[in-house]
Every structure is written in C-alpha cells, then in structure tokens.
Amino acid sequence: MTSWHPPASQARRDELAVAYANDGYALLEAVYDRSSPAWLRELPAVDVLRRVLLQNYTRTTTKDGREVIRRREKEPDGDGLPPGHARIASPYDTDARWGVKRGEFWLGCKLHLTETCDDPPPCTCRPGPAAHQLAAGGPDHDQGCAQVCFPNLITSVATTDATVTDNQMTGAIGDDLAARNLTPRRQYLDSGYLSAALVVSELARHGIALIGPLLADTSAQARAGHGYARADFTADYDTKTVTCPQGRTSASWTPCTQKGGKDAIVATFSATDCGPCPARSLCTTSGKNRRQLTVLPRDLAQAQAAACTAARSIPFQADYARRAGVEGTMHQAAAHGARRARYRSLPKTRLDHVYMATALNLLRLEAFWTGTPLDRQRTSHLARLELSLAA
C-alpha cells in the first residue's frame, strides 16, 4: 500500500470506490450469513465497516432486480452526507474528525488550554552591576528575581473532536473552572471563543468578564469591504424598526430562535422600497429584491457595541496583551508533542493532554522554586554569527 497510487482520472477513482463498496458489502453479507460464526458480528472492525458503508454509499435495487451502489454526495445534488461530527474519517480511530481553521485542515481533535495570567510579584532584585544582571536573569532582573520566575499555570484542559467550534467550549470551560473554585474575574480569549451572548451569559452565570475582540461581521458586504454591512443599519428597539443608510425603514420585525437556541430578530425591508432603490446593488443580491437583516436582542446588541468600542481603545489593547502568554503555552505544548496524538480514541487523547499539562506545570514550578528563568534569552542567527566573527 505504501507504493500504491490512486488513478489519475476522477472517473477511475469513482469506479474504484464503488468496487471497494462492493467488496465491503460482500464481506458483510458473508459475516451476517446464518452459516457464519456469531462472534464475527461482534468484532468492532465489522461494525466500523458497516457504518462507513452506510455513511458513504447508497445501495438500491432497481425494478429488474439489479443492485446499484453509488457514492453519497452533498445535497442538493446528491443523497446527502452525515454531519461532520458523526462521520467516521479514519477506520483506525473512530473518534477522529476532519477540522479546518484559517485554511488549515487536519484529522484528529482540538486542544483548549486555559492558564493563569496574574500580575507577577514586585521585583526583588538587589542592585548589582549591569553586566551581572545581563548574564543572569536578563537586562533588568537578577536570576533569582521572583518577577522573572513567576509562573503561569495551566488550570483547564479540554479535548474535543475537531468539529467542535471554539465558542461551544467557552461555557464548558467556565463551568469546569467554577466547579474547582478557579473562576477568574477576567478571562482573556481569542475572538473565536467570543460572542455577545457569551459575554452576557458568562458574566451572569459565573461573574466572569470575557475580554477579547468579537468576531467581525461575516456578511458578504463586510467581507468585500464594499456595500452596506450590518453596522450601517440602525435598529430602534422601541419602535421595532431598522433604518437603512438610504433612510428606509423595515416592513417587518420578527423575533425568532436560531440554530443552537439563540434568540434573534429578523428585520425585512419591503420590495417596493428596495426594488427601485438606486443603492440596491450595494445592499443585496437577493432575487426577491429586498434586504433581510438579523438583529440581536437589545441586551446583546448593547454588549456587542460596548465590546467593539472598547476593542479600539489603547487601554484595552494593552490589557489584552496578557493573552499573548497562552500562545507561548501552545507553542510549548506543541514542542512536547501535542500536535500528534499518542493514542487512539478521544478519552485516551484527553488523558494524554491532561498528563502533558501537568508536566508543563511541574516544569514551571521547578523553575519558580529554583529561581531559573522561564525562558532563555534568544539570540538571532545574525547576532551569533557576529559574535563568532568577533571572537
């Protein structure tokens, strides 16, 4: 198999896939035949084969009794595929799933780490020669200074399959921290873990102030940077109307519940206003010649506006810089093998990640107890070359 290559043409690959399906169904028929030993049907590999065939192929019988096997394709052109969180992606690890983030694809799981980012203690350095300070703990601190060695410790480890979005884990991580009396007053997160609803709910449930930039508007107009995006419309919650940049008001205001149980409001403009509007091409490409806009409830809209305003301020950016530390933690975890699971199945991988986080905490505590700097001073390749030439 290591030297085997699939056919070059798509038609030949499709033909080979159907041939594999025929072989798989023939094997299952033999296993489930009355003359076969019953214990064969209990083999985990047999169940995996059955599920893979059901998820990827359709098997029908024509009127003339001929059996037809076809590969499943996405809707609406095909019969439809199971959702990603349920579809087996590898026969060797049935918990592994395909994930994508910022154009990167991988097969496996996701790791979510939370660590402390408290202010370090006051500097305990004693006055000394600048050369001694540079050689020991850095340009401003001695080697034994508590400020240099102050550790950030990992407090929560969450491992999920690759299809779980980041914002689905924000509440779960908050619950985990609260159950162990580790609830922070402020939590700094990447934008993928944030939403206006989460900012409001986590403050109400656990008293946690979520700090971070909210996800940007993903509408076609906002992505293109041209046309009327959601921020260009004004919502009036008292009159239950939305006003567009051309001064027209919405014809309907319909509260609804979106996927995942999220409350929202759909504002629809009249076709008589949008149809002859000279700016319609900047606003919508709908065949119904009218714009529909999803509006957040009042409390969520206010929280979103406050968060977006704060994110543009210099004090916010200086405060949010605390989150940079967890990027170093992810790099440290990746350096210790976090990007490749040592075990199969999600429970074993989750336990592996817990042990890894425990080991990282022990390394940081050892550095704190012995007065060892947490990271060596880096020297660029050019600087090392300059030093070698000078020597």
Legacy VTK file of the C-alpha trace (Angstrom):
# vtk DataFile Version 3.0
C-alpha trace
ASCII
DATASET POLYDATA
POINTS 391 float
0.000 0.000 0.000
2.918 2.371 0.632
3.833 2.294 -3.072
0.249 2.380 -4.353
-1.132 5.483 -6.062
-4.801 6.162 -6.887
-5.850 6.517 -10.543
-5.253 9.905 -12.082
-8.738 10.480 -13.512
-11.760 11.217 -11.332
-13.882 8.710 -13.255
-11.429 5.889 -12.499
-11.279 6.898 -8.838
-15.084 6.842 -8.592
-15.143 3.430 -10.270
-12.563 2.107 -7.811
-14.525 3.490 -4.851
-17.642 1.609 -5.962
-15.542 -1.544 -6.383
-14.375 -1.155 -2.776
-18.002 -0.772 -1.685
-18.953 -3.983 -3.498
-16.179 -5.804 -1.691
-17.280 -4.341 1.646
-20.922 -5.327 1.189
-19.877 -8.813 0.076
-17.821 -9.201 3.238
-20.702 -8.015 5.451
-23.109 -10.419 3.774
-20.717 -13.261 4.482
-20.286 -12.207 8.116
-24.031 -11.871 8.748
-24.876 -15.117 6.947
-26.524 -17.731 9.159
-23.740 -20.191 8.452
-21.073 -17.814 9.795
-19.979 -17.853 13.458
-21.986 -15.390 15.559
-18.871 -13.932 17.195
-17.786 -12.435 13.868
-20.657 -9.944 14.072
-19.372 -8.718 17.445
-15.994 -7.635 16.089
-15.547 -3.829 16.368
-13.954 -3.707 12.906
-17.087 -5.218 11.358
-19.264 -2.548 12.940
-16.893 0.173 11.701
-17.070 -1.232 8.164
-20.873 -1.292 8.309
-21.044 2.337 9.487
-18.517 3.531 6.887
-20.515 1.908 4.064
-23.797 3.408 5.305
-22.257 6.861 5.620
-20.590 6.930 2.210
-22.751 4.811 -0.143
-26.354 4.208 -1.126
-27.496 0.721 -2.040
-30.712 0.356 -4.031
-32.413 -2.316 -6.098
-33.955 -1.479 -9.467
-37.267 -2.837 -10.739
-35.484 -5.557 -12.690
-33.758 -6.747 -9.516
-30.373 -5.238 -10.286
-28.422 -3.844 -7.300
-26.952 -0.356 -7.718
-24.311 1.100 -5.378
-23.490 4.790 -5.578
-21.288 7.121 -3.576
-23.125 9.636 -1.460
-22.724 13.269 -2.483
-23.573 16.518 -0.746
-27.081 17.916 -1.045
-28.854 19.182 -3.053
-27.218 17.310 -5.935
-26.716 14.067 -4.005
-28.345 11.984 -1.309
-26.565 13.917 1.412
-23.710 13.077 3.770
-23.894 12.702 7.565
-22.818 15.771 9.588
-19.102 16.082 10.161
-19.296 15.347 13.890
-20.891 11.932 13.172
-18.990 10.901 10.037
-16.125 8.431 10.504
-12.977 9.878 8.954
-10.494 7.126 9.835
-11.106 3.398 10.405
-8.161 3.345 12.821
-9.625 5.966 15.183
-13.398 6.335 15.012
-13.277 9.461 17.216
-11.040 11.367 14.781
-12.757 14.042 12.690
-11.723 16.464 9.971
-11.252 20.033 11.157
-10.437 23.307 9.444
-9.249 26.615 10.836
-7.860 29.535 8.852
-7.342 27.313 5.825
-5.540 24.569 7.765
-7.059 21.061 7.554
-6.267 18.259 9.972
-7.650 14.910 11.054
-7.976 14.428 14.794
-9.136 16.552 17.699
-8.837 20.008 19.274
-6.999 21.060 22.426
-8.203 24.032 24.510
-5.864 25.312 27.227
-6.526 27.871 29.968
-3.774 29.302 32.154
-3.338 31.969 34.805
-2.077 35.411 33.831
-1.866 37.171 37.214
0.398 40.133 37.755
3.878 38.995 38.861
5.108 39.908 42.359
7.242 43.022 42.917
10.810 42.907 41.710
13.175 41.511 44.365
16.447 42.281 42.603
19.299 43.723 44.614
21.335 46.468 42.951
24.168 44.970 41.001
26.438 45.551 38.007
24.675 45.760 34.690
26.922 43.024 33.285
25.928 40.643 36.089
22.234 41.312 35.523
22.560 40.737 31.791
24.285 37.393 32.271
21.917 36.130 34.962
18.266 36.925 34.509
18.097 39.476 31.731
18.784 43.201 31.258
16.559 44.258 34.175
16.467 41.352 36.647
18.756 39.029 38.585
18.457 35.276 38.160
16.650 34.786 41.466
14.159 37.618 40.953
10.598 36.451 41.670
9.274 38.625 38.848
11.353 36.745 36.269
10.414 33.275 37.536
6.736 33.911 38.346
4.894 31.010 36.653
1.643 30.954 34.737
-0.014 27.606 35.491
-2.436 25.676 33.288
-5.798 25.457 35.063
-8.039 23.786 32.478
-7.505 21.258 29.692
-10.328 20.438 27.279
-10.030 17.969 24.398
-12.810 17.724 21.822
-13.226 16.342 18.339
-12.108 18.642 15.561
-15.644 19.689 14.547
-16.429 21.433 17.862
-16.216 25.207 17.397
-14.257 27.299 19.884
-17.270 29.255 21.143
-19.003 25.999 22.077
-16.284 25.459 24.695
-16.357 28.870 26.388
-19.256 27.993 28.689
-17.957 24.470 29.317
-14.541 25.797 30.344
-16.209 28.343 32.638
-18.234 25.565 34.272
-15.097 23.477 34.742
-13.220 26.339 36.404
-16.185 27.175 38.638
-16.532 23.543 39.770
-12.930 23.613 41.030
-13.135 27.096 42.619
-10.809 28.548 39.972
-13.227 31.070 38.477
-11.308 34.109 37.192
-12.643 37.628 37.434
-11.399 38.378 33.935
-10.771 35.876 31.173
-8.836 36.779 28.028
-9.889 34.833 24.933
-9.331 34.635 21.215
-12.166 36.051 19.107
-13.253 32.520 18.145
-14.322 31.891 21.753
-16.377 35.070 21.996
-19.817 36.324 21.101
-22.132 38.948 22.530
-24.344 36.220 24.004
-21.373 34.604 25.765
-20.184 37.940 27.176
-23.599 38.454 28.790
-24.195 34.852 29.905
-20.786 34.189 31.468
-20.949 37.418 33.455
-24.381 36.422 34.757
-23.571 32.750 35.435
-20.084 32.925 36.917
-19.222 36.613 37.206
-16.515 36.229 34.544
-15.761 39.275 32.401
-14.770 37.933 28.981
-12.081 40.112 27.394
-11.276 39.953 23.707
-12.252 41.190 20.251
-15.587 39.927 18.987
-15.763 38.195 15.624
-16.069 40.593 12.746
-19.171 40.836 10.572
-19.114 37.911 8.132
-21.723 39.223 5.689
-20.759 39.423 2.023
-20.712 43.224 2.154
-18.422 43.310 5.198
-16.038 40.715 3.765
-15.775 42.597 0.485
-15.392 45.953 2.226
-17.917 47.368 -0.218
-21.622 47.982 0.224
-23.937 48.236 3.222
-22.875 45.935 6.058
-24.871 45.267 9.226
-23.151 48.099 11.071
-24.538 50.598 8.529
-28.127 49.925 9.675
-29.738 51.469 12.762
-32.069 49.402 14.942
-34.765 51.086 17.064
-35.944 48.613 19.692
-38.725 50.896 20.919
-40.441 51.208 17.544
-39.230 47.750 16.416
-37.841 49.005 13.144
-34.496 49.059 11.341
-33.438 52.022 9.215
-31.161 51.531 6.223
-28.473 54.034 5.079
-30.946 55.351 2.481
-33.436 56.284 5.213
-35.963 53.494 4.551
-37.440 51.562 7.490
-38.049 47.842 7.673
-41.516 46.491 6.931
-41.423 43.653 9.492
-39.755 42.828 12.824
-39.897 39.093 13.587
-38.370 37.562 16.753
-37.064 34.037 16.157
-34.831 31.327 17.574
-31.792 30.471 15.507
-29.817 27.240 15.343
-28.487 26.368 18.764
-31.364 28.051 20.590
-30.073 31.599 20.146
-32.633 34.402 20.202
-32.566 36.841 17.310
-34.742 39.247 15.326
-35.184 39.200 11.554
-35.948 42.586 10.026
-37.247 42.527 6.447
-37.498 45.517 4.143
-40.273 45.964 1.611
-39.689 45.082 -2.018
-41.390 48.337 -3.000
-38.620 50.227 -1.155
-35.673 48.029 -2.112
-36.680 47.363 -5.735
-36.315 50.887 -7.153
-33.562 51.894 -4.672
-30.515 53.266 -6.547
-28.182 51.646 -3.957
-29.743 48.174 -4.106
-26.632 46.632 -5.659
-24.651 47.822 -2.629
-27.152 46.290 -0.245
-28.440 42.944 -1.509
-28.256 40.493 -4.387
-31.435 38.683 -3.339
-33.738 37.621 -6.131
-36.654 38.949 -4.075
-35.274 42.497 -4.436
-35.289 43.171 -0.709
-32.869 43.093 2.206
-33.234 40.890 5.263
-31.190 41.655 8.339
-30.622 39.628 11.510
-30.618 41.826 14.620
-29.518 40.818 18.103
-31.814 41.365 21.104
-31.355 44.717 22.868
-29.114 43.496 25.714
-26.856 41.538 23.367
-26.656 44.417 20.894
-25.620 46.795 23.674
-22.984 44.349 24.914
-21.660 43.903 21.383
-21.476 47.657 20.767
-19.666 48.227 24.069
-17.172 45.444 23.333
-16.461 46.716 19.816
-15.959 50.270 21.092
-13.636 49.105 23.861
-11.592 46.940 21.492
-10.492 50.032 19.580
-9.070 51.778 22.660
-5.395 51.751 23.616
-6.024 50.673 27.268
-7.944 47.631 26.003
-5.124 46.625 23.688
-2.591 46.972 26.497
-4.787 44.871 28.801
-5.490 42.250 26.138
-1.749 41.783 25.640
-1.911 39.460 28.664
-3.381 36.788 26.390
-0.118 36.546 24.449
1.228 34.257 27.166
-1.099 31.399 26.250
0.300 31.429 22.714
3.663 30.593 24.261
1.973 27.794 26.184
0.510 26.347 22.999
3.954 26.522 21.407
5.454 24.766 24.432
2.758 22.082 24.286
3.339 21.587 20.555
7.075 21.240 21.211
6.259 18.390 23.597
4.191 16.506 21.012
0.683 17.934 21.451
0.097 18.124 17.702
0.283 14.346 17.291
-1.868 12.093 19.444
-0.003 9.210 21.020
-3.161 7.146 21.486
-6.337 6.297 19.636
-9.809 7.381 20.804
-10.800 10.678 22.328
-10.783 9.580 26.015
-7.173 8.395 25.802
-6.092 11.517 23.937
-7.835 13.663 26.556
-5.948 11.870 29.333
-2.691 12.332 27.408
-3.317 16.082 27.236
-4.040 16.245 30.977
-0.746 14.493 31.753
1.089 16.822 29.365
-0.391 19.929 31.036
0.565 18.533 34.454
4.140 18.037 33.261
4.299 21.609 31.925
3.065 22.917 35.280
5.767 20.927 37.088
8.433 22.374 34.781
7.227 25.889 35.536
7.011 25.286 39.288
10.525 23.824 39.303
11.778 26.937 37.529
9.992 29.116 40.106
11.328 27.185 43.112
14.918 27.128 41.843
14.972 30.695 40.552
15.560 29.615 36.960
14.334 31.978 34.221
11.331 30.521 32.428
12.892 31.090 29.020
16.407 31.593 27.817
17.386 34.813 26.114
17.147 34.222 22.396
19.971 35.239 20.106
19.337 35.610 16.396
21.400 33.740 13.808
22.910 37.045 12.629
23.906 38.011 16.175
25.536 34.624 16.765
27.484 34.980 13.517
28.622 38.460 14.557
29.810 37.117 17.934
31.691 34.236 16.316
33.429 36.595 13.874
34.351 38.956 16.725
35.853 36.067 18.670
LINES 1 392
391 0 1 2 3 4 5 6 7 8 9 10 11 12 13 14 15 16 17 18 19 20 21 22 23 24 25 26 27 28 29 30 31 32 33 34 35 36 37 38 39 40 41 42 43 44 45 46 47 48 49 50 51 52 53 54 55 56 57 58 59 60 61 62 63 64 65 66 67 68 69 70 71 72 73 74 75 76 77 78 79 80 81 82 83 84 85 86 87 88 89 90 91 92 93 94 95 96 97 98 99 100 101 102 103 104 105 106 107 108 109 110 111 112 113 114 115 116 117 118 119 120 121 122 123 124 125 126 127 128 129 130 131 132 133 134 135 136 137 138 139 140 141 142 143 144 145 146 147 148 149 150 151 152 153 154 155 156 157 158 159 160 161 162 163 164 165 166 167 168 169 170 171 172 173 174 175 176 177 178 179 180 181 182 183 184 185 186 187 188 189 190 191 192 193 194 195 196 197 198 199 200 201 202 203 204 205 206 207 208 209 210 211 212 213 214 215 216 217 218 219 220 221 222 223 224 225 226 227 228 229 230 231 232 233 234 235 236 237 238 239 240 241 242 243 244 245 246 247 248 249 250 251 252 253 254 255 256 257 258 259 260 261 262 263 264 265 266 267 268 269 270 271 272 273 274 275 276 277 278 279 280 281 282 283 284 285 286 287 288 289 290 291 292 293 294 295 296 297 298 299 300 301 302 303 304 305 306 307 308 309 310 311 312 313 314 315 316 317 318 319 320 321 322 323 324 325 326 327 328 329 330 331 332 333 334 335 336 337 338 339 340 341 342 343 344 345 346 347 348 349 350 351 352 353 354 355 356 357 358 359 360 361 362 363 364 365 366 367 368 369 370 371 372 373 374 375 376 377 378 379 380 381 382 383 384 385 386 387 388 389 390
